[in-house]
């Protein structure tokens, strides 16, 4: 916070407040876009994981809360009982019998 105050002081070597305001007007939307991109980067895989685990995919909205939301989501996934029916196991089948070896012609 002190750095912003130093930037806004009217010292001849420092940039004028109008220039600082223009810079901030460009930087703040970039930070917002980066945050949206990062949240989407985390939310999309969580959506598919929750759907495959049998939970409501809307739980991935917890990713909107960066630290606490992801932590709660991980605890839900780790300790809840998943509502997925396991794939049926295929019974073991003996291999197909090989054809008998050809008989040599007798002389």
Phi and psi in radians as a Rosetta constraint file:
Dihedral C 1 N 2 CA 2 C 2 CIRCULARHARMONIC -1.168 0.35
Dihedral N 2 CA 2 C 2 N 3 CIRCULARHARMONIC -0.550 0.35
Dihedral C 2 N 3 CA 3 C 3 CIRCULARHARMONIC -1.113 0.35
Dihedral N 3 CA 3 C 3 N 4 CIRCULARHARMONIC -0.667 0.35
Dihedral C 3 N 4 CA 4 C 4 CIRCULARHARMONIC -1.150 0.35
Dihedral N 4 CA 4 C 4 N 5 CIRCULARHARMONIC -0.692 0.35
Dihedral C 4 N 5 CA 5 C 5 CIRCULARHARMONIC -1.133 0.35
Dihedral N 5 CA 5 C 5 N 6 CIRCULARHARMONIC -0.662 0.35
Dihedral C 5 N 6 CA 6 C 6 CIRCULARHARMONIC -1.162 0.35
Dihedral N 6 CA 6 C 6 N 7 CIRCULARHARMONIC -0.622 0.35
Dihedral C 6 N 7 CA 7 C 7 CIRCULARHARMONIC -1.168 0.35
Dihedral N 7 CA 7 C 7 N 8 CIRCULARHARMONIC -0.579 0.35
Dihedral C 7 N 8 CA 8 C 8 CIRCULARHARMONIC -1.492 0.35
Dihedral N 8 CA 8 C 8 N 9 CIRCULARHARMONIC -0.110 0.35
Dihedral C 8 N 9 CA 9 C 9 CIRCULARHARMONIC -1.186 0.35
Dihedral N 9 CA 9 C 9 N 10 CIRCULARHARMONIC 2.632 0.35
Dihedral C 9 N 10 CA 10 C 10 CIRCULARHARMONIC -1.636 0.35
Dihedral N 10 CA 10 C 10 N 11 CIRCULARHARMONIC 1.208 0.35
Dihedral C 10 N 11 CA 11 C 11 CIRCULARHARMONIC -1.792 0.35
Dihedral N 11 CA 11 C 11 N 12 CIRCULARHARMONIC 2.418 0.35
Dihedral C 11 N 12 CA 12 C 12 CIRCULARHARMONIC -1.011 0.35
Dihedral N 12 CA 12 C 12 N 13 CIRCULARHARMONIC -0.549 0.35
Dihedral C 12 N 13 CA 13 C 13 CIRCULARHARMONIC -1.363 0.35
Dihedral N 13 CA 13 C 13 N 14 CIRCULARHARMONIC -0.313 0.35
Dihedral C 13 N 14 CA 14 C 14 CIRCULARHARMONIC -1.553 0.35
Dihedral N 14 CA 14 C 14 N 15 CIRCULARHARMONIC 2.715 0.35
Dihedral C 14 N 15 CA 15 C 15 CIRCULARHARMONIC -1.204 0.35
Dihedral N 15 CA 15 C 15 N 16 CIRCULARHARMONIC 2.679 0.35
Dihedral C 15 N 16 CA 16 C 16 CIRCULARHARMONIC -1.290 0.35
Dihedral N 16 CA 16 C 16 N 17 CIRCULARHARMONIC 2.767 0.35
Dihedral C 16 N 17 CA 17 C 17 CIRCULARHARMONIC -1.061 0.35
Dihedral N 17 CA 17 C 17 N 18 CIRCULARHARMONIC -0.526 0.35
Dihedral C 17 N 18 CA 18 C 18 CIRCULARHARMONIC -1.132 0.35
Dihedral N 18 CA 18 C 18 N 19 CIRCULARHARMONIC -0.683 0.35
Dihedral C 18 N 19 CA 19 C 19 CIRCULARHARMONIC -1.201 0.35
Dihedral N 19 CA 19 C 19 N 20 CIRCULARHARMONIC -0.693 0.35
Dihedral C 19 N 20 CA 20 C 20 CIRCULARHARMONIC -1.103 0.35
Dihedral N 20 CA 20 C 20 N 21 CIRCULARHARMONIC -0.697 0.35
Dihedral C 20 N 21 CA 21 C 21 CIRCULARHARMONIC -1.116 0.35
Dihedral N 21 CA 21 C 21 N 22 CIRCULARHARMONIC -0.722 0.35
Dihedral C 21 N 22 CA 22 C 22 CIRCULARHARMONIC -1.135 0.35
Dihedral N 22 CA 22 C 22 N 23 CIRCULARHARMONIC -0.699 0.35
Dihedral C 22 N 23 CA 23 C 23 CIRCULARHARMONIC -1.109 0.35
Dihedral N 23 CA 23 C 23 N 24 CIRCULARHARMONIC -0.775 0.35
Dihedral C 23 N 24 CA 24 C 24 CIRCULARHARMONIC -1.152 0.35
Dihedral N 24 CA 24 C 24 N 25 CIRCULARHARMONIC -0.589 0.35
Dihedral C 24 N 25 CA 25 C 25 CIRCULARHARMONIC -1.160 0.35
Dihedral N 25 CA 25 C 25 N 26 CIRCULARHARMONIC -0.425 0.35
Dihedral C 25 N 26 CA 26 C 26 CIRCULARHARMONIC -1.549 0.35
Dihedral N 26 CA 26 C 26 N 27 CIRCULARHARMONIC -0.607 0.35
Dihedral C 26 N 27 CA 27 C 27 CIRCULARHARMONIC -1.343 0.35
Dihedral N 27 CA 27 C 27 N 28 CIRCULARHARMONIC -0.690 0.35
Dihedral C 27 N 28 CA 28 C 28 CIRCULARHARMONIC -1.069 0.35
Dihedral N 28 CA 28 C 28 N 29 CIRCULARHARMONIC -0.801 0.35
Dihedral C 28 N 29 CA 29 C 29 CIRCULARHARMONIC -1.117 0.35
Dihedral N 29 CA 29 C 29 N 30 CIRCULARHARMONIC -0.577 0.35
Dihedral C 29 N 30 CA 30 C 30 CIRCULARHARMONIC -1.131 0.35
Dihedral N 30 CA 30 C 30 N 31 CIRCULARHARMONIC -0.722 0.35
Dihedral C 30 N 31 CA 31 C 31 CIRCULARHARMONIC -1.114 0.35
Dihedral N 31 CA 31 C 31 N 32 CIRCULARHARMONIC -0.716 0.35
Dihedral C 31 N 32 CA 32 C 32 CIRCULARHARMONIC -1.089 0.35
Dihedral N 32 CA 32 C 32 N 33 CIRCULARHARMONIC -0.782 0.35
Dihedral C 32 N 33 CA 33 C 33 CIRCULARHARMONIC -1.129 0.35
Dihedral N 33 CA 33 C 33 N 34 CIRCULARHARMONIC -0.690 0.35
Dihedral C 33 N 34 CA 34 C 34 CIRCULARHARMONIC -1.101 0.35
Dihedral N 34 CA 34 C 34 N 35 CIRCULARHARMONIC -0.721 0.35
Dihedral C 34 N 35 CA 35 C 35 CIRCULARHARMONIC -1.127 0.35
Dihedral N 35 CA 35 C 35 N 36 CIRCULARHARMONIC -0.740 0.35
Dihedral C 35 N 36 CA 36 C 36 CIRCULARHARMONIC -1.112 0.35
Dihedral N 36 CA 36 C 36 N 37 CIRCULARHARMONIC -0.741 0.35
Dihedral C 36 N 37 CA 37 C 37 CIRCULARHARMONIC -1.099 0.35
Dihedral N 37 CA 37 C 37 N 38 CIRCULARHARMONIC -0.767 0.35
Dihedral C 37 N 38 CA 38 C 38 CIRCULARHARMONIC -1.143 0.35
Dihedral N 38 CA 38 C 38 N 39 CIRCULARHARMONIC -0.723 0.35
Dihedral C 38 N 39 CA 39 C 39 CIRCULARHARMONIC -1.142 0.35
Dihedral N 39 CA 39 C 39 N 40 CIRCULARHARMONIC -0.725 0.35
Dihedral C 39 N 40 CA 40 C 40 CIRCULARHARMONIC -1.146 0.35
Dihedral N 40 CA 40 C 40 N 41 CIRCULARHARMONIC -0.627 0.35
Dihedral C 40 N 41 CA 41 C 41 CIRCULARHARMONIC -1.102 0.35
Dihedral N 41 CA 41 C 41 N 42 CIRCULARHARMONIC -0.563 0.35
Dihedral C 41 N 42 CA 42 C 42 CIRCULARHARMONIC -1.540 0.35
Dihedral N 42 CA 42 C 42 N 43 CIRCULARHARMONIC -0.646 0.35
Dihedral C 42 N 43 CA 43 C 43 CIRCULARHARMONIC -1.234 0.35
Dihedral N 43 CA 43 C 43 N 44 CIRCULARHARMONIC -0.650 0.35
Dihedral C 43 N 44 CA 44 C 44 CIRCULARHARMONIC -1.119 0.35
Dihedral N 44 CA 44 C 44 N 45 CIRCULARHARMONIC -0.855 0.35
Dihedral C 44 N 45 CA 45 C 45 CIRCULARHARMONIC -1.115 0.35
Dihedral N 45 CA 45 C 45 N 46 CIRCULARHARMONIC -0.626 0.35
Dihedral C 45 N 46 CA 46 C 46 CIRCULARHARMONIC -1.105 0.35
Dihedral N 46 CA 46 C 46 N 47 CIRCULARHARMONIC -0.642 0.35
Dihedral C 46 N 47 CA 47 C 47 CIRCULARHARMONIC -1.030 0.35
Dihedral N 47 CA 47 C 47 N 48 CIRCULARHARMONIC -0.843 0.35
Dihedral C 47 N 48 CA 48 C 48 CIRCULARHARMONIC -1.239 0.35
Dihedral N 48 CA 48 C 48 N 49 CIRCULARHARMONIC -0.641 0.35
Dihedral C 48 N 49 CA 49 C 49 CIRCULARHARMONIC -1.120 0.35
Dihedral N 49 CA 49 C 49 N 50 CIRCULARHARMONIC -0.779 0.35
Dihedral C 49 N 50 CA 50 C 50 CIRCULARHARMONIC -1.143 0.35
Dihedral N 50 CA 50 C 50 N 51 CIRCULARHARMONIC -0.660 0.35
Dihedral C 50 N 51 CA 51 C 51 CIRCULARHARMONIC -1.146 0.35
Dihedral N 51 CA 51 C 51 N 52 CIRCULARHARMONIC -0.735 0.35
Dihedral C 51 N 52 CA 52 C 52 CIRCULARHARMONIC -1.239 0.35
Dihedral N 52 CA 52 C 52 N 53 CIRCULARHARMONIC -0.476 0.35
Dihedral C 52 N 53 CA 53 C 53 CIRCULARHARMONIC -1.449 0.35
Dihedral N 53 CA 53 C 53 N 54 CIRCULARHARMONIC -0.098 0.35
Dihedral C 53 N 54 CA 54 C 54 CIRCULARHARMONIC 1.594 0.35
Dihedral N 54 CA 54 C 54 N 55 CIRCULARHARMONIC 0.140 0.35
Dihedral C 54 N 55 CA 55 C 55 CIRCULARHARMONIC -1.636 0.35
Dihedral N 55 CA 55 C 55 N 56 CIRCULARHARMONIC 2.944 0.35
Dihedral C 55 N 56 CA 56 C 56 CIRCULARHARMONIC -1.233 0.35
Dihedral N 56 CA 56 C 56 N 57 CIRCULARHARMONIC 2.211 0.35
Dihedral C 56 N 57 CA 57 C 57 CIRCULARHARMONIC -1.135 0.35
Dihedral N 57 CA 57 C 57 N 58 CIRCULARHARMONIC -0.273 0.35
Dihedral C 57 N 58 CA 58 C 58 CIRCULARHARMONIC -1.189 0.35
Dihedral N 58 CA 58 C 58 N 59 CIRCULARHARMONIC -0.226 0.35
Dihedral C 58 N 59 CA 59 C 59 CIRCULARHARMONIC -1.119 0.35
Dihedral N 59 CA 59 C 59 N 60 CIRCULARHARMONIC -0.323 0.35
Dihedral C 59 N 60 CA 60 C 60 CIRCULARHARMONIC -1.175 0.35
Dihedral N 60 CA 60 C 60 N 61 CIRCULARHARMONIC -0.220 0.35
Dihedral C 60 N 61 CA 61 C 61 CIRCULARHARMONIC -1.158 0.35
Dihedral N 61 CA 61 C 61 N 62 CIRCULARHARMONIC -0.229 0.35
Dihedral C 61 N 62 CA 62 C 62 CIRCULARHARMONIC -1.110 0.35
Dihedral N 62 CA 62 C 62 N 63 CIRCULARHARMONIC -0.334 0.35
Dihedral C 62 N 63 CA 63 C 63 CIRCULARHARMONIC -1.178 0.35
Dihedral N 63 CA 63 C 63 N 64 CIRCULARHARMONIC -0.236 0.35
Dihedral C 63 N 64 CA 64 C 64 CIRCULARHARMONIC -1.170 0.35
Dihedral N 64 CA 64 C 64 N 65 CIRCULARHARMONIC -0.378 0.35
Dihedral C 64 N 65 CA 65 C 65 CIRCULARHARMONIC -1.763 0.35
Dihedral N 65 CA 65 C 65 N 66 CIRCULARHARMONIC 1.707 0.35
Dihedral C 65 N 66 CA 66 C 66 CIRCULARHARMONIC -0.867 0.35
Dihedral N 66 CA 66 C 66 N 67 CIRCULARHARMONIC -0.933 0.35
Dihedral C 66 N 67 CA 67 C 67 CIRCULARHARMONIC -1.595 0.35
Dihedral N 67 CA 67 C 67 N 68 CIRCULARHARMONIC -0.984 0.35
Dihedral C 67 N 68 CA 68 C 68 CIRCULARHARMONIC -1.184 0.35
Dihedral N 68 CA 68 C 68 N 69 CIRCULARHARMONIC -0.688 0.35
Dihedral C 68 N 69 CA 69 C 69 CIRCULARHARMONIC -1.106 0.35
Dihedral N 69 CA 69 C 69 N 70 CIRCULARHARMONIC -0.779 0.35
Dihedral C 69 N 70 CA 70 C 70 CIRCULARHARMONIC -1.155 0.35
Dihedral N 70 CA 70 C 70 N 71 CIRCULARHARMONIC -0.647 0.35
Dihedral C 70 N 71 CA 71 C 71 CIRCULARHARMONIC -1.135 0.35
Dihedral N 71 CA 71 C 71 N 72 CIRCULARHARMONIC -0.771 0.35
Dihedral C 71 N 72 CA 72 C 72 CIRCULARHARMONIC -1.105 0.35
Dihedral N 72 CA 72 C 72 N 73 CIRCULARHARMONIC -0.729 0.35
Dihedral C 72 N 73 CA 73 C 73 CIRCULARHARMONIC -1.102 0.35
Dihedral N 73 CA 73 C 73 N 74 CIRCULARHARMONIC -0.719 0.35
Dihedral C 73 N 74 CA 74 C 74 CIRCULARHARMONIC -1.127 0.35
Dihedral N 74 CA 74 C 74 N 75 CIRCULARHARMONIC -0.691 0.35
Dihedral C 74 N 75 CA 75 C 75 CIRCULARHARMONIC -1.172 0.35
Dihedral N 75 CA 75 C 75 N 76 CIRCULARHARMONIC -0.664 0.35
Dihedral C 75 N 76 CA 76 C 76 CIRCULARHARMONIC -1.092 0.35
Dihedral N 76 CA 76 C 76 N 77 CIRCULARHARMONIC -0.799 0.35
Dihedral C 76 N 77 CA 77 C 77 CIRCULARHARMONIC -1.180 0.35
Dihedral N 77 CA 77 C 77 N 78 CIRCULARHARMONIC -0.608 0.35
Dihedral C 77 N 78 CA 78 C 78 CIRCULARHARMONIC -1.331 0.35
Dihedral N 78 CA 78 C 78 N 79 CIRCULARHARMONIC -0.693 0.35
Dihedral C 78 N 79 CA 79 C 79 CIRCULARHARMONIC -1.919 0.35
Dihedral N 79 CA 79 C 79 N 80 CIRCULARHARMONIC -0.112 0.35
Dihedral C 79 N 80 CA 80 C 80 CIRCULARHARMONIC -1.486 0.35
Dihedral N 80 CA 80 C 80 N 81 CIRCULARHARMONIC 2.740 0.35
Dihedral C 80 N 81 CA 81 C 81 CIRCULARHARMONIC -1.448 0.35
Dihedral N 81 CA 81 C 81 N 82 CIRCULARHARMONIC 2.178 0.35
Dihedral C 81 N 82 CA 82 C 82 CIRCULARHARMONIC -1.323 0.35
Dihedral N 82 CA 82 C 82 N 83 CIRCULARHARMONIC 2.421 0.35
Dihedral C 82 N 83 CA 83 C 83 CIRCULARHARMONIC -1.661 0.35
Dihedral N 83 CA 83 C 83 N 84 CIRCULARHARMONIC 0.592 0.35
Dihedral C 83 N 84 CA 84 C 84 CIRCULARHARMONIC -1.750 0.35
Dihedral N 84 CA 84 C 84 N 85 CIRCULARHARMONIC 2.362 0.35
Dihedral C 84 N 85 CA 85 C 85 CIRCULARHARMONIC -1.479 0.35
Dihedral N 85 CA 85 C 85 N 86 CIRCULARHARMONIC 2.194 0.35
Dihedral C 85 N 86 CA 86 C 86 CIRCULARHARMONIC -1.146 0.35
Dihedral N 86 CA 86 C 86 N 87 CIRCULARHARMONIC 2.675 0.35
Dihedral C 86 N 87 CA 87 C 87 CIRCULARHARMONIC -1.136 0.35
Dihedral N 87 CA 87 C 87 N 88 CIRCULARHARMONIC 2.464 0.35
Dihedral C 87 N 88 CA 88 C 88 CIRCULARHARMONIC -1.161 0.35
Dihedral N 88 CA 88 C 88 N 89 CIRCULARHARMONIC 2.468 0.35
Dihedral C 88 N 89 CA 89 C 89 CIRCULARHARMONIC -1.435 0.35
Dihedral N 89 CA 89 C 89 N 90 CIRCULARHARMONIC 2.451 0.35
Dihedral C 89 N 90 CA 90 C 90 CIRCULARHARMONIC -1.480 0.35
Dihedral N 90 CA 90 C 90 N 91 CIRCULARHARMONIC 2.276 0.35
Dihedral C 90 N 91 CA 91 C 91 CIRCULARHARMONIC -1.165 0.35
Dihedral N 91 CA 91 C 91 N 92 CIRCULARHARMONIC 2.614 0.35
Dihedral C 91 N 92 CA 92 C 92 CIRCULARHARMONIC -1.243 0.35
Dihedral N 92 CA 92 C 92 N 93 CIRCULARHARMONIC 2.323 0.35
Dihedral C 92 N 93 CA 93 C 93 CIRCULARHARMONIC -2.080 0.35
Dihedral N 93 CA 93 C 93 N 94 CIRCULARHARMONIC 2.405 0.35
Dihedral C 93 N 94 CA 94 C 94 CIRCULARHARMONIC -1.175 0.35
Dihedral N 94 CA 94 C 94 N 95 CIRCULARHARMONIC 2.625 0.35
Dihedral C 94 N 95 CA 95 C 95 CIRCULARHARMONIC -1.126 0.35
Dihedral N 95 CA 95 C 95 N 96 CIRCULARHARMONIC 2.693 0.35
Dihedral C 95 N 96 CA 96 C 96 CIRCULARHARMONIC -1.112 0.35
Dihedral N 96 CA 96 C 96 N 97 CIRCULARHARMONIC 2.446 0.35
Dihedral C 96 N 97 CA 97 C 97 CIRCULARHARMONIC -1.176 0.35
Dihedral N 97 CA 97 C 97 N 98 CIRCULARHARMONIC 2.461 0.35
Dihedral C 97 N 98 CA 98 C 98 CIRCULARHARMONIC -1.332 0.35
Dihedral N 98 CA 98 C 98 N 99 CIRCULARHARMONIC 2.630 0.35
Dihedral C 98 N 99 CA 99 C 99 CIRCULARHARMONIC -1.155 0.35
Dihedral N 99 CA 99 C 99 N 100 CIRCULARHARMONIC 2.615 0.35
Dihedral C 99 N 100 CA 100 C 100 CIRCULARHARMONIC -1.121 0.35
Dihedral N 100 CA 100 C 100 N 101 CIRCULARHARMONIC 2.623 0.35
Dihedral C 100 N 101 CA 101 C 101 CIRCULARHARMONIC -1.142 0.35
Dihedral N 101 CA 101 C 101 N 102 CIRCULARHARMONIC 2.585 0.35
Dihedral C 101 N 102 CA 102 C 102 CIRCULARHARMONIC -1.141 0.35
Dihedral N 102 CA 102 C 102 N 103 CIRCULARHARMONIC 2.505 0.35
Dihedral C 102 N 103 CA 103 C 103 CIRCULARHARMONIC -1.485 0.35
Dihedral N 103 CA 103 C 103 N 104 CIRCULARHARMONIC 2.332 0.35
Dihedral C 103 N 104 CA 104 C 104 CIRCULARHARMONIC -1.251 0.35
Dihedral N 104 CA 104 C 104 N 105 CIRCULARHARMONIC 2.449 0.35
Dihedral C 104 N 105 CA 105 C 105 CIRCULARHARMONIC -1.123 0.35
Dihedral N 105 CA 105 C 105 N 106 CIRCULARHARMONIC 2.457 0.35
Dihedral C 105 N 106 CA 106 C 106 CIRCULARHARMONIC -1.591 0.35
Dihedral N 106 CA 106 C 106 N 107 CIRCULARHARMONIC 2.455 0.35
